[in-house]
Amino acid sequence: MPIPVTRRVLIVIHIPLLRSQRGASLREHFRWNDPDRLALDFSEDVRNATWGVARYQIAERVVVDGFPRKADGFQYDEKSYLEAWRRGRFHQPDLVDYEALLGEHDVLRKVSAGEIDEVWLFGFPYCGYYESVMGGPGAFWCNGPALPGSEAAGRRFVVMGFNYERGVGEMLEDLGHRAESILGRVFAGRGGEADLFARFTRYDKTSPGRAECGNVHFAPNSQADYEWGRRRPVLSRCDAWRNFPDLSAAPRLVDCSEWGDGDMRLHHLWWLRHFPHGDGESAGIAHNWWQYVIDPGTVKS
């Protein structure tokens, strides 16, 4: 079993106080989730999903009483945001100004100095975050485009964007898409059966009779996006990935009872727990796929 890896996280929580609501926070006003509770539960889920390999440590926590600026210069205030919510029409383009955010919180220097390894942004709906993006030298697509002008960090890092209107299941989905991007890069250029991640993500709809573990949106037996509660059984070789690199286990019939009967969080935990996480390597790729997902600096350029 690989040695556990601790990753230091900077948490930035955008949680404006509403003067028109007697100082209640935006979160309290809409009765959204507590971001600190979400962070703790997510960290524990990741530790469990990685079989103890990945351990997150909150190195710094910053609470911002304000609305972050958008990339085009627009910035909500209390009045304009509440009005947008009432009308159901929000500013477009929605993207936040990442360069300003990284500068405001001194992220590049902190990554370079080893004070932090990644950033978790917690915000309200239409805050403008990507689910995940990567910065640093040699950064690549990570469910969002590489952050320009971030090379001064000296090493690659990931910025996660979480919405505290949502729950831990959605946070795990963000992590799953991060994993899909990074592992797709790790196995890039390897065709056929040599592309083990492509094999891992097979599901019955696209590979009839050859399902393995599926992907974030499609369980082995899904016929539609996000259909994690389908009861029709299909043959799957998902068990083989528990014994990686030995993938000789026979297929068996599986259905949604394996991954939580349609529960998003349970499906994602089931899927993530099938990632190889052992010692050694084959064909230049580590048997511990989590090292790449958690530390993108280990991905060869």
C-alpha positions as CSV (number, residue, x, y, z in Angstrom):
1,M,0.0,0.0,0.0
2,P,1.4,3.4,-0.9
3,I,2.4,5.8,1.9
4,P,-0.4,8.2,2.7
5,V,0.0,11.7,1.2
6,T,-1.1,14.8,3.1
7,R,-2.1,17.8,1.0
8,R,-2.4,21.3,2.5
9,V,-5.4,23.3,1.4
10,L,-6.3,27.0,1.4
11,I,-10.0,27.3,1.8
12,V,-11.6,30.6,0.6
13,I,-15.3,31.1,1.5
14,H,-17.3,33.8,-0.3
15,I,-20.1,34.4,2.1
16,P,-21.5,38.0,2.0
17,L,-23.3,39.5,4.9
18,L,-26.7,41.1,4.0
19,R,-27.3,44.5,5.5
20,S,-30.9,44.4,4.4
21,Q,-31.4,41.1,6.3
22,R,-30.1,42.4,9.7
23,G,-26.6,41.1,9.0
24,A,-27.6,37.5,8.2
25,S,-25.2,35.9,5.8
26,L,-26.2,35.0,2.2
27,R,-26.0,31.3,3.3
28,E,-28.2,31.8,6.3
29,H,-30.7,33.8,4.3
30,F,-31.2,31.1,1.7
31,R,-30.6,28.2,4.3
32,W,-27.8,26.8,2.3
33,N,-25.2,24.3,3.6
34,D,-22.3,25.1,6.0
35,P,-19.1,25.2,4.0
36,D,-17.0,24.2,6.9
37,R,-19.1,21.0,7.4
38,L,-18.9,20.3,3.7
39,A,-15.1,20.6,3.8
40,L,-14.8,18.2,6.7
41,D,-17.2,15.6,5.2
42,F,-15.6,15.8,1.8
43,S,-12.1,15.4,3.3
44,E,-13.3,12.3,5.1
45,D,-15.0,10.9,2.0
46,V,-11.8,11.4,0.0
47,R,-9.8,9.6,2.7
48,N,-12.2,6.7,2.5
49,A,-12.4,6.7,-1.3
50,T,-8.6,6.5,-1.6
51,W,-8.2,3.8,1.0
52,G,-6.4,6.3,3.3
53,V,-3.9,7.3,0.6
54,A,-5.1,11.0,0.3
55,R,-5.4,13.1,3.4
56,Y,-6.4,16.7,3.2
57,Q,-5.3,19.2,5.9
58,I,-6.8,22.7,6.1
59,A,-3.7,24.9,6.2
60,E,-5.5,28.2,5.9
61,R,-9.2,29.3,6.0
62,V,-10.3,32.8,4.7
63,V,-13.9,34.1,4.9
64,V,-14.7,36.9,2.4
65,D,-17.6,39.2,3.1
66,G,-18.2,40.1,-0.5
67,F,-18.9,39.1,-4.0
68,P,-15.9,38.1,-6.2
69,R,-15.3,40.1,-9.4
70,K,-16.2,38.4,-12.8
71,A,-13.6,38.1,-15.5
72,D,-15.3,40.9,-17.5
73,G,-15.2,43.3,-14.5
74,F,-18.8,42.9,-13.4
75,Q,-19.3,42.5,-9.6
76,Y,-22.5,41.8,-7.8
77,D,-23.5,43.7,-4.7
78,E,-26.2,42.7,-2.2
79,K,-29.0,44.5,-4.1
80,S,-28.1,43.2,-7.6
81,Y,-27.6,39.6,-6.5
82,L,-30.9,39.4,-4.6
83,E,-32.6,41.0,-7.5
84,A,-31.0,38.5,-10.0
85,W,-32.2,35.7,-7.7
86,R,-35.7,37.0,-7.6
87,R,-35.9,37.4,-11.4
88,G,-34.0,34.2,-12.2
89,R,-31.6,36.0,-14.5
90,F,-28.0,36.2,-13.6
91,H,-25.0,38.1,-15.2
92,Q,-23.4,36.4,-18.2
93,P,-20.6,35.6,-18.8
94,D,-20.5,34.1,-15.3
95,L,-16.8,33.2,-15.0
96,V,-15.0,34.6,-12.0
97,D,-11.7,36.6,-12.4
98,Y,-9.2,33.9,-11.4
99,E,-6.2,36.1,-11.8
100,A,-7.7,38.6,-9.3
101,L,-8.6,35.8,-6.9
102,L,-5.1,34.2,-7.0
103,G,-3.6,37.6,-6.4
104,E,-5.9,38.6,-3.6
105,H,-5.0,35.4,-1.6
106,D,-1.3,35.3,-2.6
107,V,-1.8,31.8,-4.0
108,L,1.2,31.6,-6.4
109,R,3.7,32.5,-3.6
110,K,2.0,30.1,-1.1
111,V,2.2,27.2,-3.6
112,S,5.8,28.0,-4.4
113,A,6.8,28.2,-0.8
114,G,5.1,24.9,0.0
115,E,2.6,26.5,2.4
116,I,-0.4,25.1,0.4
117,D,-0.8,22.4,-2.3
118,E,-4.3,23.3,-3.6
119,V,-7.2,25.7,-3.2
120,W,-10.8,25.1,-2.4
121,L,-13.2,27.9,-3.2
122,F,-16.6,27.8,-1.6
123,G,-19.3,30.1,-3.0
124,F,-22.9,30.7,-3.7
125,P,-24.8,29.9,-6.9
126,Y,-23.5,31.9,-9.9
127,C,-20.2,32.7,-8.1
128,G,-18.5,31.8,-11.4
129,Y,-16.1,29.0,-10.4
130,Y,-15.1,26.1,-12.6
131,E,-15.5,22.8,-10.8
132,S,-11.8,22.4,-11.1
133,V,-8.9,24.1,-12.9
134,M,-5.1,23.7,-12.8
135,G,-2.4,26.2,-12.5
136,G,1.4,26.2,-12.5
137,P,4.1,25.3,-15.1
138,G,2.8,22.7,-17.6
139,A,-0.8,23.0,-16.3
140,F,-3.3,21.3,-18.5
141,W,-7.0,20.9,-18.9
142,C,-8.6,19.8,-15.6
143,N,-12.3,20.0,-16.3
144,G,-11.5,23.6,-17.1
145,P,-8.7,25.4,-19.0
146,A,-5.2,25.9,-17.5
147,L,-4.9,29.1,-15.5
148,P,-2.8,31.6,-17.5
149,G,0.0,33.5,-15.8
150,S,0.3,31.0,-13.0
151,E,3.8,29.6,-13.8
152,A,5.3,31.5,-10.8
153,A,3.8,28.9,-8.5
154,G,6.7,26.7,-9.5
155,R,4.6,23.5,-9.5
156,R,1.2,22.4,-10.6
157,F,-1.8,22.9,-8.3
158,V,-5.6,22.5,-8.6
159,V,-8.3,25.1,-7.6
160,M,-11.6,23.4,-6.8
161,G,-14.8,25.4,-7.0
162,F,-17.6,24.2,-4.7
163,N,-21.1,25.5,-4.4
164,Y,-22.5,25.4,-0.8
165,E,-26.0,25.4,-2.1
166,R,-25.1,21.8,-3.0
167,G,-23.8,18.8,-1.0
168,V,-20.9,16.4,-0.7
169,G,-22.2,14.3,-3.6
170,E,-21.7,17.2,-6.0
171,M,-18.2,17.8,-4.5
172,L,-17.3,14.2,-5.2
173,E,-18.6,14.7,-8.7
174,D,-16.2,17.6,-9.1
175,L,-13.4,15.4,-7.9
176,G,-14.5,12.7,-10.3
177,H,-14.3,15.0,-13.3
178,R,-10.9,16.2,-12.1
179,A,-9.8,12.5,-12.0
180,E,-11.2,11.9,-15.5
181,S,-9.2,14.9,-16.9
182,I,-6.0,13.9,-15.2
183,L,-6.1,10.2,-15.8
184,G,-7.1,10.9,-19.4
185,R,-3.8,12.9,-19.7
186,V,-1.8,10.1,-18.0
187,F,-3.0,7.5,-20.5
188,A,-3.0,9.8,-23.5
189,G,-1.5,8.2,-26.6
190,R,-2.1,4.6,-25.4
191,G,-4.6,2.9,-27.6
192,G,-6.7,-0.3,-27.2
193,E,-6.3,-2.3,-24.1
194,A,-3.2,-0.3,-23.1
195,D,-5.4,2.6,-22.3
196,L,-6.4,1.3,-18.9
197,F,-8.4,4.3,-17.9
198,A,-10.6,4.0,-21.1
199,R,-11.1,0.4,-20.1
200,F,-11.9,1.3,-16.5
201,T,-14.7,3.7,-17.7
202,R,-16.5,1.3,-20.0
203,Y,-20.2,0.9,-19.5
204,D,-22.8,-1.3,-21.1
205,K,-24.5,1.3,-23.2
206,T,-21.4,2.0,-25.2
207,S,-19.6,-1.3,-24.7
208,P,-22.3,-4.0,-24.6
209,G,-21.4,-7.0,-22.6
210,R,-18.0,-5.4,-21.7
211,A,-18.9,-3.0,-18.9
212,E,-16.3,-2.3,-16.2
213,C,-16.8,0.6,-13.7
214,G,-18.3,3.2,-15.9
215,N,-17.6,6.9,-15.4
216,V,-18.8,9.8,-13.2
217,H,-22.1,10.2,-15.0
218,F,-22.7,6.6,-16.2
219,A,-22.7,3.6,-13.9
220,P,-22.0,0.2,-15.6
221,N,-25.7,-0.3,-16.4
222,S,-26.8,3.4,-17.0
223,Q,-28.6,4.2,-20.2
224,A,-28.8,8.0,-19.6
225,D,-26.7,10.7,-18.0
226,Y,-26.9,10.7,-14.2
227,E,-28.9,7.5,-14.2
228,W,-27.4,5.9,-11.1
229,G,-30.6,4.1,-10.0
230,R,-31.2,1.7,-12.9
231,R,-32.1,-1.8,-11.7
232,R,-31.6,-3.7,-14.9
233,P,-28.5,-5.9,-14.3
234,V,-25.6,-6.0,-16.7
235,L,-22.4,-8.0,-16.8
236,S,-19.5,-6.0,-15.4
237,R,-15.8,-6.7,-14.6
238,C,-15.7,-4.0,-11.9
239,D,-14.5,-6.6,-9.3
240,A,-11.2,-7.0,-11.3
241,W,-10.1,-3.5,-10.4
242,R,-9.9,-4.5,-6.7
243,N,-7.0,-6.8,-7.6
244,F,-5.1,-4.5,-10.0
245,P,-2.8,-5.1,-11.8
246,D,-4.4,-8.6,-12.0
247,L,-7.5,-7.9,-14.1
248,S,-8.4,-11.6,-14.7
249,A,-11.5,-11.6,-12.5
250,A,-14.6,-12.9,-14.2
251,P,-17.5,-10.6,-15.0
252,R,-20.7,-10.8,-12.9
253,L,-24.2,-9.3,-13.0
254,V,-24.4,-5.9,-11.2
255,D,-27.2,-3.3,-10.7
256,C,-27.7,-0.1,-8.8
257,S,-27.8,-1.9,-5.4
258,E,-24.0,-2.0,-5.7
259,W,-23.6,1.7,-5.6
260,G,-26.4,3.1,-3.5
261,D,-29.7,2.7,-5.5
262,G,-29.4,6.1,-7.2
263,D,-27.7,8.1,-4.4
264,M,-25.1,10.4,-6.1
265,R,-22.7,10.5,-3.2
266,L,-22.7,6.7,-2.7
267,H,-22.3,6.1,-6.4
268,H,-19.3,8.4,-6.6
269,L,-17.7,6.8,-3.6
270,W,-18.2,3.3,-5.1
271,W,-16.6,4.5,-8.4
272,L,-13.7,6.2,-6.8
273,R,-12.9,3.3,-4.5
274,H,-12.3,1.1,-7.6
275,F,-9.3,3.2,-8.6
276,P,-6.1,1.2,-8.5
277,H,-4.1,2.3,-5.4
278,G,-1.3,-0.2,-5.0
279,D,2.5,-0.2,-5.1
280,G,4.7,-0.5,-8.2
281,E,4.1,0.5,-11.8
282,S,3.5,-1.0,-15.3
283,A,4.6,0.5,-18.6
284,G,5.8,3.6,-16.8
285,I,2.5,4.3,-15.0
286,A,2.1,3.9,-11.3
287,H,-0.3,1.3,-10.0
288,N,-1.5,4.0,-7.6
289,W,-3.7,6.2,-9.8
290,W,-4.4,8.5,-6.8
291,Q,-0.9,10.0,-6.9
292,Y,-1.8,11.6,-10.2
293,V,-5.2,12.8,-9.2
294,I,-4.1,14.3,-5.9
295,D,-0.7,15.6,-7.1
296,P,-0.8,16.6,-10.8
297,G,2.8,17.4,-10.6
298,T,3.5,13.7,-10.9
299,V,1.9,13.6,-14.4
300,K,4.7,13.5,-17.0
301,S,4.6,16.4,-19.4
